[in-house]
Amino acid sequence: MATYYDLLGVDPAATTEEIQRAYRRLARRHHPDVAPDGDRATMAEINSAWAVLGDPARRRLYDAGLREPAPPPPPFAPGTDDAWQPLEDDDGVDPESYSDEPYVEVERRPSDMLVMTPVLLALTAVGGFFLSILSGSAGLRTFSILLVPVSGMGFVMAPLFVMLRSKRRSRE
């Protein structure tokens, strides 16, 4: 693996000025705006090397990383308990057991279906409007048009209703 020092063609003990001279020399040779046969990818690598080696703090971190390579990951041993195994459909594993919170069955009440009211109103408005076009009924058309803002208010009020209900249930 080539280091930034190898890329710029300087010694790791080189001064910042020597690195800058090497960077400028390579930039004149590889920059697409200056050299007709310049390569953007090569220039991007040269710019990356200069960005790291030209900044003293980043250069210290880079040099420290060169001295201390990362330890290799531990080898994967198939068949061990730590090995990943896909779940089979017939394992008998309950997906709820993977949740961090305990599963609590919530008592459902008929009033919980009231949150569907805005959807039903909107569908009634659209259906009534098309029916009024087919039948030519101005009264049905007016009713359908007036039902649209009512269903819109229902879409605003339904989440508030659900929050109030859950707050009340949490206190019980």
Secondary structure, 3 states (H helix, E strand, C coil): CCCHHHHHCCCCCCCHHHHHHHHHHHHHHHCCCCCCCCCHHHHHHHHHHHHHHCCHHHHHHHHHHHHCCCCCCCCCCCCCCCCCCCCCCCCCCCHHHHCCCCCCCCCCCHHHHHHHHHHHHHHHHHHHHHHHHHHCCHHHHHHHHHHHHHHHHHHHHHHHHHHHHHHHHHHC
